Amino acid sequence: MSSRPRAAWPLVAVFTAGYLAAYLLPTLVGRLSAHLGLDSTEAGLVGSALLLSSASAGFTFAGRVERFGPGRAARAGLLLATVGYGCAALTTSVPLVIAGAVVGGFGSGTATAVAASGIAAQHDPHRASSLGLLSVSATAGALYLTVPHLGGGHRLPFAALALVALLVQPAASRLGVPAPAESSGPVAGRLPHRRSGLVLAGGMLVWSMAQNALWGVSSRIGVSQVGLTEVTVGAVFAVALGAGLLGVMGAGALGARLGRAFPIGAGTTVIAASIVLSSSARGLGSFATGEILWNTVYPVVLSYLIGLAASLDERGRWAVLAGSASSVGVACGPVLGSVLSEGAGFPAMGVVLGVATLLVAVPVTAVALHTGGRPLVPGSVRRRGGAPAALLAATTGGLPGAVPKLGSPEQAVAEIAVHALRRRRPLRSAFRTAGPDGGAGQSNAYASTSAR
């Protein structure tokens, strides 16, 4: 797939259709509980089944997208999503709703796997992932503003997912054709950065589980603990997702200036504090503040995590595997949130999730420090391990100006002709080390050599 910026919009569209189910999880779980007679734990299990199916699709297609062709795989995934979610919207039978959610989830996971592989092939994976998160946040925010006013029980959220998957079908046809047979060899080769990739995938699993444990019960916190209506809670979510749009745009503008480690580490710390604030809220102000702050920083950190995973392998295998591990965490989140909230209450749940989020930030930030993969911006100067040289200079006390700034174009190299000396080889003592005297030392050494 082309890595030119104008070629990114089909990936963004497919990413939006695949990722949207996770963003609509609170509405799906809440409406399944309110309109199908399921308790909160059973409704959470349905949401978990949907997301586990999505994760299984990611594990299935990791490294195989090029073999099937990104366009063909994306169209098949979007078709499954349309059929599965559409069937779930058209029936009130709980088994059929669960079956439709599982089929639709597998289609969403397939579309996400294709998009993740394409994002990894971009020159700037962080920019592409930021655009994808920007698009899915805007779509989810618009739905949160409209769905609470339309009623429709569980049908409307599932119908919205099916409609978005159907509308994205034309974009999937622009993603390309199956790769030639000779190019399938490297895909099956050994994964690069295996230790860092495994740590990152495991960290994203726990990180996503903690985030979605709160996200899955946020609607219940607003209604049960704070005493808000569904319309007010939906408005808070819409504002929070709108703030997330600003956060993603800020992350796209920030780009490589701070590297990846600082946004991931500092952002996760802010997220942990927001989780505690939101889960312990007793009024609209504290609830809205926690949700808005959390949703502002969450997509920022997620964009850097996706960019980091994509940079570890340009074939996109780590991007798909880490994304699928994240989907497993997303799937387990609602059940974990329901169990913790019912057993210990919302405030205690928030403390547990906040501590877990802080603990997982340590190894994930270490991965970002240890290996930067491909730079966030093309043309950055890198050392052998992959970390940008400008970042190394900044952290090791390098002299200012010794290395180009992160993201700056590579310096042109001028060729200097060196003519062999006709006379006997110069003595080693004829050369002096350049020191504080600058050009004087060098000119004296040259003069000594020329005299011979």
C-alpha distance (Angstrom), angle and dihedral (degrees) to the residues before:
residue distance angle dihedral
M1 . . .
S2 3.73 . .
S3 3.77 116.0 .
R4 3.77 94.5 -152.6
P5 3.83 113.8 122.1
R6 3.81 93.0 -116.8
A7 3.83 89.2 58.0
A8 3.81 92.1 60.0
W9 3.80 99.2 76.7
P10 3.83 96.5 79.0
L11 3.82 88.0 52.2
V12 3.79 90.3 49.4
A13 3.81 91.1 50.9
V14 3.81 93.7 48.7
F15 3.81 90.9 44.6
T16 3.81 89.6 53.0
A17 3.80 93.5 51.9
G18 3.81 92.2 46.9
Y19 3.81 97.6 45.1
L20 3.80 98.8 40.8
A21 3.83 96.0 86.7
A22 3.81 91.5 63.3
Y23 3.81 90.6 51.6
L24 3.81 92.2 50.7
L25 3.80 93.1 47.3
P26 3.86 96.9 110.6
T27 3.81 91.5 53.6
L28 3.81 92.6 44.8
V29 3.81 93.5 49.7
G30 3.80 93.8 41.6
R31 3.80 94.6 50.2
L32 3.79 93.8 44.2
S33 3.79 87.8 55.4
A34 3.80 95.6 44.2
H35 3.81 101.0 41.9
L36 3.80 107.4 27.6
G37 3.80 99.5 45.9
L38 3.82 95.3 -111.9
D39 3.79 121.3 141.4
S40 3.79 119.4 -125.1
T41 3.80 94.6 -94.9
E42 3.82 93.4 49.4
A43 3.79 91.4 47.4
G44 3.80 89.4 49.3
L45 3.79 89.6 52.0
V46 3.81 90.6 54.9
G47 3.79 90.0 52.2
S48 3.80 89.8 47.2
A49 3.82 91.0 50.9
L50 3.80 89.8 53.3
L51 3.81 93.1 51.1
L52 3.81 94.9 41.6
S53 3.79 88.0 55.0
S54 3.79 88.0 51.1
A55 3.81 90.9 50.9
S56 3.82 92.0 49.0
A57 3.80 89.2 56.0
G58 3.79 89.7 53.6
F59 3.80 92.8 51.7
T60 3.81 89.8 46.4
F61 3.81 95.5 52.9
A62 3.82 99.3 37.9
G63 3.80 105.0 128.1
R64 3.81 92.9 -0.6
V65 3.80 101.8 83.5
E66 3.81 93.8 93.0
R67 3.79 91.2 48.9
F68 3.81 93.5 57.1
G69 3.78 94.5 32.7
P70 3.81 122.5 -107.2
G71 3.80 93.7 -114.5
R72 3.79 94.5 50.2
A73 3.82 93.8 44.6
A74 3.81 92.4 47.3
R75 3.81 92.7 49.7
A76 3.81 91.5 49.1
G77 3.80 91.7 48.7
L78 3.79 93.7 47.8
L79 3.82 90.3 47.9
L80 3.81 90.6 53.1
A81 3.80 89.9 48.2
T82 3.80 92.0 50.4
V83 3.81 93.8 48.2
G84 3.80 96.1 41.3
Y85 3.80 98.3 46.2
G86 3.79 90.7 39.0
C87 3.80 92.0 55.6
A88 3.82 90.8 46.9
A89 3.80 88.8 53.5
L90 3.80 94.1 50.0
T91 3.81 99.0 53.3
T92 3.80 138.6 58.7
S93 3.81 94.7 -160.8
V94 3.81 107.9 114.1
P95 3.85 95.5 -144.7
L96 3.82 91.1 50.2
V97 3.80 91.4 46.9
I98 3.81 89.8 52.0
A99 3.82 91.6 47.5
G100 3.80 91.6 49.0
A101 3.81 91.0 48.3
V102 3.82 91.4 51.2
V103 3.83 93.3 48.4
G104 3.79 91.6 45.3
G105 3.81 90.7 47.2
F106 3.81 91.1 54.5
G107 3.80 89.1 51.6
S108 3.81 91.4 49.4
G109 3.80 90.4 49.9
T110 3.79 91.6 50.6
A111 3.80 91.4 51.8
T112 3.80 91.0 47.5
A113 3.82 91.4 50.4
V114 3.80 91.1 53.1
A115 3.79 91.6 47.8
A116 3.82 92.6 47.5
S117 3.81 91.3 51.7
G118 3.79 90.6 49.9
I119 3.80 92.8 47.4
A120 3.81 90.2 53.2
A121 3.82 89.5 54.5
Q122 3.80 92.0 56.5
H123 3.81 120.5 102.8
D124 3.82 87.8 -124.8
P125 3.83 109.0 31.4
H126 3.80 92.7 175.4
R127 3.80 91.8 59.0
A128 3.80 92.0 49.4
S129 3.81 93.2 47.5
S130 3.80 90.1 48.5
L131 3.79 90.8 53.1
G132 3.81 90.1 49.7
L133 3.80 93.3 50.8
L134 3.79 89.8 44.9
S135 3.80 90.6 54.8
V136 3.80 96.5 45.5
S137 3.83 91.9 46.1
A138 3.81 90.9 52.2
T139 3.79 92.3 47.8
A140 3.79 93.4 47.5
G141 3.80 91.6 46.1
A142 3.80 91.3 53.5
L143 3.81 90.4 50.1
Y144 3.80 92.5 49.3
L145 3.79 88.8 54.0
T146 3.82 93.7 51.4
V147 3.82 109.3 28.7
P148 3.86 97.5 66.5
H149 3.83 90.1 55.2
L150 3.82 95.3 50.3
G151 3.79 103.0 54.2
G152 3.78 112.6 -161.3
G153 3.80 97.5 146.8
H154 3.79 115.5 -125.3
R155 3.80 91.6 -22.1
L156 3.79 98.8 77.9
P157 3.86 100.1 58.0
F158 3.81 91.5 46.9
A159 3.80 91.0 46.0
A160 3.81 90.2 51.1
L161 3.82 91.1 53.0
A162 3.81 91.0 48.9
L163 3.81 92.3 48.2
V164 3.81 94.1 50.2
A165 3.83 90.7 49.4
L166 3.80 89.6 50.5
L167 3.81 93.5 49.2
V168 3.81 92.4 50.9
Q169 3.83 93.7 55.4
P170 3.85 94.1 94.3
A171 3.81 90.7 53.9
A172 3.82 90.9 53.7
S173 3.81 91.2 61.1
R174 3.82 89.3 64.2
L175 3.80 95.0 59.6
G176 3.80 97.7 87.6
V177 3.78 144.0 -109.0
P178 3.83 133.6 -74.3
A179 3.79 114.6 -63.9
P180 3.83 119.3 -108.0
A181 3.78 115.6 -91.1
E182 3.80 93.7 -111.8
S183 3.78 91.8 59.2
S184 3.80 93.4 58.7
G185 3.78 93.2 78.9
P186 3.82 99.5 76.9
V187 3.79 90.7 46.5
A188 3.79 90.4 62.2
G189 3.82 92.2 45.3
R190 3.77 127.5 104.9
L191 3.77 115.4 -62.8
P192 3.82 113.6 -112.0
H193 3.80 120.7 -127.2
R194 3.80 91.4 18.0
R195 3.80 97.2 170.4
S196 3.79 94.1 46.0
G197 3.80 91.2 44.3
L198 3.81 93.1 51.8
V199 3.80 92.5 48.1
L200 3.79 90.5 47.8
A201 3.82 93.0 48.2
G202 3.81 92.1 48.5
G203 3.78 91.4 46.4
M204 3.80 92.3 49.8
L205 3.81 89.7 50.7
V206 3.82 92.6 56.3
W207 3.81 92.9 37.5
S208 3.81 92.6 52.9
M209 3.79 92.0 43.7
A210 3.80 91.0 56.6
Q211 3.81 93.1 46.2
N212 3.78 95.4 48.9
A213 3.79 94.2 42.0
L214 3.79 84.9 68.2
W215 3.81 95.3 35.7
G216 3.80 91.3 53.1
V217 3.82 92.7 56.4
S218 3.80 99.4 31.6
S219 3.79 91.3 101.3
R220 3.81 90.6 52.8
I221 3.81 91.1 48.8
G222 3.78 90.2 53.9
V223 3.80 94.8 46.1
S224 3.83 102.3 34.6
Q225 3.79 105.5 30.3
V226 3.80 102.8 27.2
G227 3.82 96.7 32.1
L228 3.82 99.3 -128.6
T229 3.80 127.5 148.9
E230 3.81 123.1 -113.3
V231 3.80 89.8 -108.1
T232 3.83 92.0 53.8
V233 3.80 92.2 46.1
G234 3.81 89.6 49.6
A235 3.80 89.8 51.0
V236 3.82 90.5 51.1
F237 3.79 90.2 50.2
A238 3.80 91.3 48.6
V239 3.81 91.7 51.4
A240 3.81 90.0 45.7
L241 3.81 91.8 51.6
G242 3.80 88.9 46.7
A243 3.80 88.1 54.9
G244 3.78 86.3 49.6
L245 3.79 87.9 58.3
L246 3.79 89.3 56.7
G247 3.79 89.7 47.6
V248 3.80 92.9 52.1
M249 3.81 91.3 47.0
G250 3.79 88.7 50.3
A251 3.80 90.7 50.3
G252 3.81 90.2 50.0
A253 3.80 90.7 50.4
L254 3.81 92.3 45.3
G255 3.78 92.2 49.6
A256 3.80 113.2 151.4
R257 3.77 99.6 -10.8
L258 3.81 94.4 104.0
G259 3.80 97.6 26.7
R260 3.81 118.4 -130.1
A261 3.80 104.3 -76.7
F262 3.81 98.0 66.3
P263 3.84 97.1 48.4
I264 3.81 90.6 46.5
G265 3.81 96.2 46.2
A266 3.80 99.3 39.1
G267 3.81 93.3 38.9
T268 3.80 92.5 52.0
T269 3.81 89.8 51.9
V270 3.80 90.4 54.3
I271 3.81 89.9 47.1
A272 3.82 91.4 53.8
A273 3.80 91.2 52.9
S274 3.82 90.9 47.5
I275 3.80 91.6 52.0
V276 3.80 91.1 54.6
L277 3.82 92.2 46.5
S278 3.80 95.2 48.5
S279 3.81 96.2 45.3
S280 3.82 93.0 49.5
A281 3.83 95.2 45.4
R282 3.80 118.9 131.6
G283 3.78 98.7 175.4
L284 3.78 140.4 40.8
G285 3.82 93.5 -103.9
S286 3.80 97.7 56.2
F287 3.82 92.6 39.1
A288 3.80 93.1 50.5
T289 3.83 92.3 43.7
G290 3.79 92.8 51.9
E291 3.80 94.2 45.7
I292 3.80 94.8 45.0
L293 3.81 94.7 46.1
W294 3.78 91.0 45.6
N295 3.81 94.6 48.7
T296 3.80 90.9 45.8
V297 3.81 94.5 57.2
Y298 3.82 100.0 30.5
P299 3.84 97.4 72.7
V300 3.80 90.4 42.8
V301 3.81 92.3 58.1
L302 3.80 91.0 40.2
S303 3.81 91.3 54.2
Y304 3.81 90.6 54.2
L305 3.81 91.6 46.4
I306 3.81 91.2 51.2
G307 3.81 90.4 46.2
L308 3.82 90.7 49.3
A309 3.81 92.3 50.5
A310 3.80 91.0 46.8
S311 3.80 91.7 50.7
L312 3.81 92.8 57.0
D313 3.82 92.5 68.3
E314 3.79 125.6 15.7
R315 3.83 89.4 -154.1
G316 3.78 88.0 66.9
R317 3.80 97.3 -122.4
W318 3.80 95.2 127.1
A319 3.80 90.0 43.3
V320 3.81 90.3 56.1
L321 3.82 95.3 41.2
A322 3.80 94.3 46.7
G323 3.81 90.2 44.5
S324 3.80 90.5 50.9
A325 3.80 91.0 48.8
S326 3.79 87.1 51.1
S327 3.82 88.8 51.6
V328 3.81 89.6 54.3
G329 3.80 88.1 54.0
V330 3.80 90.4 47.2
A331 3.81 89.4 50.8
C332 3.79 94.2 50.3
G333 3.79 92.6 43.8
P334 3.83 99.9 80.9
V335 3.81 92.6 48.8
L336 3.80 91.5 47.1
G337 3.79 91.3 47.9
S338 3.81 92.1 48.7
V339 3.82 93.3 48.2
L340 3.82 94.2 46.6
S341 3.80 94.7 44.1
E342 3.80 93.9 48.3
G343 3.80 93.5 43.9
A344 3.80 101.4 40.9
G345 3.80 107.0 8.5
F346 3.79 131.5 -108.3
P347 3.86 98.1 -74.3
A348 3.82 93.6 51.5
M349 3.80 89.7 45.7
G350 3.80 89.2 54.7
V351 3.81 92.4 52.4
V352 3.81 92.0 50.5
L353 3.80 92.7 47.9
G354 3.81 92.6 45.0
V355 3.80 92.7 52.9
A356 3.82 91.7 46.7
T357 3.80 89.7 50.7
L358 3.81 91.8 52.0
L359 3.80 92.6 47.9
V360 3.80 94.6 51.0
A361 3.81 90.8 49.2
V362 3.82 90.3 71.3
P363 3.84 100.6 64.6
V364 3.80 93.6 35.8
T365 3.81 91.9 52.4
A366 3.81 88.7 46.5
V367 3.82 89.5 56.5
A368 3.80 89.7 51.8
L369 3.81 89.7 51.2
H370 3.80 95.4 43.7
T371 3.77 98.6 49.4
G372 3.76 126.2 14.4
G373 3.81 93.5 -176.2
R374 3.77 110.8 -159.2
P375 3.80 113.1 -3.2
L376 3.78 118.1 -97.6
V377 3.80 89.2 -120.8
P378 3.83 123.7 40.3
G379 3.78 115.5 -110.6
S380 3.81 96.5 33.7
V381 3.80 114.0 145.1
R382 3.80 111.8 -115.2
R383 3.76 137.4 -171.9
R384 3.79 120.4 -131.8
G385 3.81 94.7 -89.4
G386 3.77 91.3 58.0
A387 3.79 100.9 -107.4
P388 3.79 113.9 128.8
A389 3.78 111.7 -101.2
A390 3.78 92.1 -137.2
L391 3.80 89.3 58.7
L392 3.80 90.8 48.6
A393 3.76 90.8 50.9
A394 3.77 90.9 50.8
T395 3.81 93.0 50.4
T396 3.81 99.4 41.2
G397 3.77 99.4 46.9
G398 3.77 97.4 -103.0
L399 3.77 118.3 175.3
P400 3.81 112.7 -91.0
G401 3.75 111.3 -103.3
A402 3.80 92.6 21.4
V403 3.78 91.5 109.6
P404 3.80 130.5 27.9
K405 3.77 116.7 -101.7
L406 3.79 116.9 -92.1
G407 3.77 107.9 -83.4
S408 3.79 96.0 16.7
P409 3.82 119.3 130.8
E410 3.77 117.2 -90.0
Q411 3.79 114.2 -95.6
A412 3.76 117.6 -106.7
V413 3.81 114.7 -112.1
A414 3.79 116.3 -134.5
E415 3.79 118.9 -150.6
I416 3.82 115.8 -128.0
A417 3.77 118.3 -162.2
V418 3.81 113.3 -134.8
H419 3.82 114.8 -162.4
A420 3.77 118.9 -152.7
L421 3.81 114.9 -115.9
R422 3.81 113.1 -112.4
R423 3.76 94.9 -149.6
R424 3.74 128.9 63.7
R425 3.79 117.6 -52.0
P426 3.79 113.9 -83.5
L427 3.76 118.5 -106.3
R428 3.79 118.9 -104.7
S429 3.79 89.6 -122.1
A430 3.80 89.5 61.7
F431 3.80 90.2 76.5
R432 3.77 125.8 71.8
T433 3.80 129.9 -163.2
A434 3.77 113.0 -107.5
G435 3.80 108.7 -113.0
P436 3.77 140.9 163.5
D437 3.78 90.3 -52.0
G438 3.83 86.0 73.2
G439 3.76 114.3 -169.5
A440 3.79 94.4 10.2
G441 3.78 93.8 69.0
Q442 3.76 92.3 45.8
S443 3.81 94.6 47.4
N444 3.81 91.7 49.7
A445 3.79 91.1 52.0
Y446 3.80 91.1 49.1
A447 3.78 91.3 48.3
S448 3.81 91.0 50.6
T449 3.78 90.7 51.0
S450 3.81 93.5 46.8
A451 3.81 91.2 51.5
R452 3.78 89.6 61.2
